[in-house]
Amino acid sequence: MTIRKGQDARHSTAWSAAADPGRRRFVLGAAAGGLLAGLGRWQPAGAEDNPRVLTHLKGSDFALSIGPLPVQITDRQRVAVAVNGSLPAPVLHWQEGDTVTLRVTNQLTEPTSIHWHGILLPTGMDGVPGLSFPGIAPGETFTYRFPVRQSGTYWYHSHSGFQEQLGMYGALVIHPREPDPVTVDRDYVVLLSDWTDESPARVLAKLKKQSDYYNFNQPTLGDLFRDVRREGLSAALAERAMWGEMRMNRTDLADVSGYTYTYLMNGQAPAANWTGLFAPGERVRLRFINAAAMSYFDVRIPGLRMTVIAADGQPVKPVDVEEFRIAVAETFDVLVTPERDEAYTIFAQSLDRTGFARGTLAPREGMAAVVPGLDKPVALTMTDMGHDMSHAGHDMSAVPASDPHAGHDMADMPGMDMSGTVTVTHAATESGPGVDMLAMNPTTRLNDPGVGLRDNGRRVLTYADLRSTFPDPDGREPTQTIELHLTGHMERYIWSFNGVKSSDAGPIRLRYGDRVRFVLVNDSMMTHPIHLHGLWSDLEDEQGNFQVRKHTISVKPGERVTYRVSADALGRWAYHCHLMMHMETGMFREVLVDE
């Protein structure tokens, strides 16, 4: 393997943690994990406040303090941004129908904020500095107050700078007004996240200089020989030539990898082994939340089937699965019923297979089960990239943007040719220096679990499996269509919508009361979790029918998805990719709902 500038021979061993004890400590984290010793809230197992159990706050009136906190996730001491001295932030329990009051005090030396992810509230309470409110200055207290109009599993996090990466995130559990139709014996939050001992600003600086800095899963000569045996010499060379012409790397599955990240479960590194207890035969609800800054996770519990009962806080028709992919900012509620008196590993490996978060379900403290090995990473294909030209009928001509700075760069929904194939158009703004590729043949692949999960021998959840338990809450057909392409330039590490980064774009304007169809086309090689604040996103199936209500829509490379939005909340709302560094480098828009 070629060692790149700035990377030493120890790191050239790729991901063999067993071969590198230092690397293994970093991947698995310090044995204690979490906060530094001496902080009374985190005592040894058996104390009143167990480090394996999150801090929980219940009620309708909360005092939250945001400040610095010494932590030691690996073998290095660092400073996190924490809420009430807790990493992650406390789990807040609300009651549907209550009005909650949250007084948030900033004890940092820089401004801060809290965004209540997926929560319906007045725009001034949404917590996005410069958009919905000014932010919370050092030493000041801001009071959030709003009625709780929903129930389910959600989360909250900072929307200021890189504070989310530094630990400022926590779970929300909203209990329903009516008796919960799902009865369980145990109920656990499983909060997944990523931690780096590096400064997040330094991580971004490295990506700007060398976008694949953290990607050690580079194609090798052995990979070429394998492909020649499988595909033939000419086909293998042709594919490599195509990737070379695009200046793309088919193994670039994640911008930031386990080279710098330690993956956490409820704030605990894998070595700390967060544990949730059960008695055999009990019904257990696990509320999975992906609070990572940059990492997708593939989750399974070997030996246990999971029944998915909620997505993004909203109930769905039960789906039995063995594994699911959870995008950044998504939540899934699952039910499990461990029958045997033994431990089970909760295993959440990163999409690029460079590390994992791990915890345990067990009848007793101190038990552990076998931790699976990481799956082998699977490279992207031309179909993943939206370049499978086996289908005809695509109009690839670029069309001028009607108003590239107004957010409606592509006002018309692509039509259908006589063969039923979606025709694709690209805005003129996509031909600029900030875009390095266009998907020539994007397809809707809701039944595709995604790269690395196809045909792996396990029953894997897909978006096609998710069906809300209720009919279309609006019922009206959209009267307006807004198409947005997810664009970027990997080498320059620039991200945007329709080739226009946020600093150069005006708002997407919606008229209050309208029903609008959003069309997202992923022209990039990365999977993007797209989040619209303040409004629900009602995902459509491939025939344009309502399928499932979500607050975050994950869009695979080369994919086209559609969803409906009811503009039922006045104000200024953030709309962005929830990969933090994509948002910070331009994949962000304002959605303005006015009369």
N, C-alpha and C positions, 0 to 999 in steps of 0.2 A: 504494500500500500504506500502510495506517495504521501509524504508528510508535508503539509502545506505550511507556508510561512506563518510563524506565530504559534505553531502547535508542536508539542514535543513528542518524543518517541513513546513516552508512556501512554499518551492519548491515542497513538496510532494502533493500539491493540483493539480498537473499535469497542465493542460492547461486551467483552469477556470480563465481567466483573470478578468471576472466580479467579481469573488469571492475574488480577490486579487488586490486592487487598485494599489499597488506598481508594481505588475506584469503587470497590464494593461498599466501603464505609459511606461513600458519598451517595451512591445509588440508594442504599437501604436506610441511610440516615444514622444519627447517633442512637445508641441503644436506648437511651432515655427519651430522646426526641422532645419536641415541644419547647416549653419555657425553661429558662435557667433555674437551677436549684435555688431555693431560698424564697421563691414566690409562694406565699401561703396557699394560694388558690389551687396550686398543683402539688398534691401530696402523693406519697407512695400508695400503691393499690391497697385498698382496705380502709383508707381514711374517708372522712365524710365527703370530701370533694375528690373524686377519683380522677386521675389524669386520663383515664380511658372514657370518661363521660364528659360531654360538652356542658358548659354553663347554660342554664335555662332561666329566662325571665318571663313571667306571666303577668297579664293584667291589661290595663288600657292606658296607664300613665308610666312613662319610662324616663329615666335620666341616664343618658349615654355620654361617656367621655372618651374622646379620641386622642390618643397620645402615643409617644414612643415606648417601646417595650424591648428589653434585651431578650434575645432568643438564641438557642443553639439547636438548629435542626440537624446539622451535620456535626463535624468536629470543630467548627469555627463559630465564634460568637459574632452575632450580627444584631442590628436593631430593626424591629418590625414596627408597623403601624397597627395599633390594636384598639379595640373598643372595650372599655372598662377593664383594662389589663388582661384581656383574654384573646387568645389566638387559637382558632378563629374567634370572631366576635360572638357574643352570647346568642343562643337560639331565642328568638322572640316569639312568644305565643300570643296570638290575638284571637278575638272572637268575632265572627261575622256579625254585622249589625252594630257593633260598638263604634264609638269614635275614639281613635287613639291619639294620645298626645306624647310626643317624643322630644324632649329637650336635649339637644346635642351640643356639647361644649367642646371647643377645639383647644387642646393643650399642646398642639404642635407649633412649630415656628413658621409654618406655611399654611395657606388656606386649605380647607378640606370640605367634604360634602358627604351626604349619604343619598344614594338612589335606591328606591324601593322597587326592585326588579319585578316587572309583571303586574304591579299593583295599579288598579284604577283609582285615580286621585286627581285633584285640581292641579293644573300645570305648575303653579307656584310651589307645590309640595314635592315635585318630581326629583329635585336634587341634582340638576345638571348646571354647574356654574357657567355663567355667561349666556345661558339660554332660558332656563326657567327661574333662576334666582342668582344672586351675585356670588354665592359661596359663603362659607363660614370663615371669617378672618381669625387669625390667632388670638386666643383669649376671649373670643366671643361665643355666645350661645344662640343657636337658632332653634325655634320651636316649630316642629312639624305637627300639624293637626289635620286629620281627615277622617271621614267615615270609612269603615271597612265594608266593602261591597261584594266580597267574594270569599271563598274558602279554598284550602288546599296547601300545597307545598311551594314556597317561593324563596327568594333570598334577597339580601341587600348588600351593597358594596359602595365604596367610594367612587366618585366620578371625577376625581381630581388627580391629574398627573398619573404617576405610577403607583399610587397608594394601594390600589387593588392588588397588584403584584406583591406588595410588601406585607400583606396579611389583613387588609381592611375589608373583610367580607364575613357574612354570617347568614344563618338560615332563618326563614320565617315559616312558622306553622300556624295556619289560620283555621281554627276549629269552626265547623259549620253551625249555623243557627239552629237547624233542625237536627235531630239525632243522626249521627253518621251512619249511613247504610252499610259501611264496612266495619265489621267488628273484629278486633284483634286482641291478642293477649299481650303483645309487646309492640312498641312503636319506637323506631330509631331513625334519627337523621344520619345519613352517610354523606358527608360533605367532602368532595374531591377537590384538590387544588394542586398547584405547582409552586415550588419554592426554589429560588436561586440565591446563593450567597453573593453573587455579583450584584452590583448596582443595576437596576433595570435600564437606566439611561446608558450604561456601558454596554448592556446586551444590545440595545437598539443601535448604538454607534457601530458595533461590530457588524450587525446585519446590513447597515447602510454601506459599509466598506466591502463586505463580502457576504452576500445573502445566504450562502450555504456554509457559513462558518461552523455551525453546530451540526451539520449533516456528515456523519462518518459512515453512512451506509452508501458509499459510492460504488458504481459498477466496477467490476474487476475483470481481468482476463479470464478467470474461471467462469464468470457469468457469461462471457461471450462464447466460450466453448460449450457451455450447457445449452445456450440458445441455438447454436449451430446444430447440435445433435437433435434438438427438438424441432427446429423450424427450417433447417437447411442454411447453407452459407449465405446465399444471396439474400434471403429474407432477413436473416439476422443482421447482415451488414446494412441492408436498406433501412431497417428500423433505426439503427444507430445513426445513420446519415440523416434521417428525418429529425431525430431529436437534436442532432448537432446543428442542423439548419435553423431550428427553432431556438437554439441556445438555451435549451431546457435540460433539466436533470430529472429523469423519470423516478428517481428514488427520493426526491425532495418532498417528503410527505408532511413535514412539520418544520416551521421556521426555527423553533427553539426545541432542543432535544434534552435527553437525559444526560448529555455531556455536562450541562450546567444545572439542570433541574433535578430536584428530589421531589417525588410525587407523594402527596400527603392524603391521609384519610382522617377526617375530623381533627386536622392539625398535627397528626402523628405520622412520622416517617415509617416505612415498612418494618424496620427493626423494632419499633415500639409496639406494634401489633395492637391497634385499637380493637377492643373486644365488646361485643354485644351478647348478653346472656339470654338463654331460653331454657325452658323445660321441654323435653321431647314431647312432640305432639302439639305444641303451642303454635298458634298462628301469629306470624311476625310481619309487621309492615316495615319496609325499609324505604325511607324517603331519600332517594339519590339526588344530589345537587352537584352540578359541575361548576364550581366557583373558580376554576383555573383561569389564569390570564391568557394562556396560549395553547392549552393542551386538550385534545379530544381523548376520551377514554373508551375502551371496550371492556365491558363489565360482565363477569360471570361468577357463579358460586359452584364450583365442581361438586357434583353429587346432589345438587338441589335444582329443581326447576323453579323458575320465577313466573309469577302471573302479574303482568303489567296492568295496573288499574287506573293510572292517572298519568297525564303528560302535561307539563308546564302548569300544574295546579288544577287542571280540569279533568273530570272523570272520563275515562274511555272504556269501551267494551273490553272485558278481560281478554288478554292474549297470553298464552303460555309460551315461554321462550327459555332458552338456555343461555343466551347472551344478548347484549344490546350495546349499541354505540351511543354515547351521550355527548352531545356537542357542548362546547363552552356556553354556559348560561342556561342550558336546558335543565329540567327536573323530570324525574320519573319516579312514581310510587310503585313498588312491587310487593307482592305477598309471597312468603315462603312458609313452609310447614316442615321443619326438621323433625323427622320421626325417630331418629336414632340418637343414642346417648354418646355423641361424638362431636368433634369440632369440624367446622366447615370454613374454608378460606373464602373471603370476599376479595376477588382479584380484579383489579382495574389496570390494564396495561395501556400505555400510551399508543396512539394510532401508529406512530413510527416504530414502535417496538423497541424503544431505547430505555424503558424503565417502567415501573409499576407502583401503584398504591396498593396497600394490602391491609386487611383487617380480618377479624375472625368472629364467627357466630359459634358460641360454645355453651355447654351446660354449666361450666364452672370456669372461674378465673384461672389463668395460667395455662389453659389448654391451647393447642395449636394443631393445624392440619398441614398437610403437604402444600407448599406453595408451587403452583405450576411454573414451568419455564416459559419464558417469553416466546410467543409465536415468531416465526421468521417474517421479516418485513417483505411485503409484496410490492413490486414496482407498478407504477401507473402504466396504463396502456393508451393507445391512440383513441380508443373509445372513451376512456376516462377524460381525455383532453378535449373531447368534442371534435375529433378529427377523423372519425370513422366515416368515410365517404361511400359506404355501401348503399346508402339511400340517395335517390336522386330527387330532383325537384326543388333544390334550395337556391334561393336568390341571394347571392353573396355580395351584391352591390352595396356599397355604403350609401347611406342617405343622409342628407344634411340635417343637423339638429334644428328643430323649430326654434328653440331658445336655449342654448347650451348652459346659460347661467341661471335659468329659472327652475331647474330641477325636472322639467318635462322634456328632457332631451329626446325621448322617443315616445311620442304621444299615441301612436297607433299600435294595437296588438298585432303581432304577425298573423298573416292569414294562412289559409290552407290551400295547397294546390290540389289538383284533381285526384292525386294518389293518397290524399289525406296526410301528407307530410307538412310539418310546420315550416313555413318559409322564414328565413332569418335575415334581419337587417341590422346594420351597425351604424351608430351615429358617427358623423364626421369627426367628432371630438375623440373617437377611439383610435384615430390614425395618428395621434400625436406621440411625442417622445415618452409619455408616461404609460404607454401600453405596449407590451412586448408580444402579445398573442391574442388571437380571436378564435372563439369556438366556431368552427365551420359547420358543424352538424350537432348542435346541442339537442339533447333528448330528455324527456321527463322519465326519470327512473325511480319512482317512489318505491318500487319493489326490490330495489338494489340495496343491499346492506352496506355497500361501499368497499373500497379497496382493502384487502386484508381480511375480509370477513366472508367472501364468497366461497361457497362449497368447502367450508372448513369442517364439515361433519357435525356441526351444532345447529340447533334451531335458533336463528338470529332474527331479532326484531327489525322490521323495516317501517318506513313511513306508511306504506300501503296497509300495514296491519292496524294502524291507529284509526279508530273510529269513535267520534264523540258519542256519548250516551244520549245526546239530545239532538234534535234536528237543527238546521241552519237557524241561528238565533235571530237573524235579520230577515231572511227569506226573499229579499229583493234581488233582482239581477243588477249587476254593476252598470252604471251609466257612463263610467269613465275608465279608461285603462291607462296605466302608467308603466312603461317598460324601462327597467334599469339593468344595465350590464355590470357585472362585478369584474373590475379591471385592475390591472397592476403591471408593474415592471419589476421582475424579480431582482435583476442585477442592480438596479438603482434603489430597490426596496421602496417603491412608491405604490400606494393603493388608492382606489378611487371608485366612483360610480360613473359609468359611461366615459371613462378617461378624464374626468374632471374631479380634481381633489377638492376637499371640503372648503379650503380657503378661497377657491375660485368659483364656488357654486352658490347660487341663491337658493331659497327655500322651495320645497315641493309644496304647492298650495292646494289644499282641499277645502271644499265648501262644506260648512257645517250641515250635517244630515245626509250627505251623499254616501252612496255605496260605491266603492272604487275597487277595481281589480289591479293588483300589482303583479307584474311579470318580472321575474328575476332570471337572468341568463348569466351563468358563470363562465366568463371568458378566460379565467385564470386556471392555473394548475393546482390551486389550493382549495380546500373545503372551507366555506365561510358560514358562520352562524350569524344570521341577520336578525336584528332586534329592533322593533318599533316600540317606542315608549308610549304609554298612555292609551293605546288602542289595541284591540285584539287583532290577530292575524288568523283568518279562517282558511286553512289550507284546502285547495281543491284537488280532486282526483284528476286523472288524465282526460276525463270527459267534461271537466269543468263543474262537477258537482261538489257541494260542500262535503268535507270529509272529517276534519278535526280542527279544533280551536287550539291555537298555540300563541305564545308571545315571542318565540325565537324559532326561526326557520333555517335549518341547515341545508346548504346547497352544495352538492358535490361538483367537482371539476367537470366541465362540459355538460352541465345539467341545466334544464329550464323548468322552473316551478312557477305556479300561479296561486295566489291567495287573495281573498277579499277582505276589505277593511271598511268598517262603518265609521265615518268621521263624526263620532258622537261626543267628542270632548274638545271644547275650544282651547286654543292656546298654541304654544310652541313646543314641539316634541322632537326629541333626538331620534335619529334613525341611522343605524350604523352596524358594521361588522363588530362582533363581540370579541374577536381576537384583538387584544388590547393594542398591540403595536400596529395592526392594520388600521384601527380607528385613529390612532395617534398620527399616522402618516397619510391620512386622507380619505379613508373609506367611511365617511360620515356626512350626513345631510340633516338639515332641519326640515321637519314637516310642520307646516303652519295651517292650522284649522281655523278658519274665520268665516264670518257671515257675508 
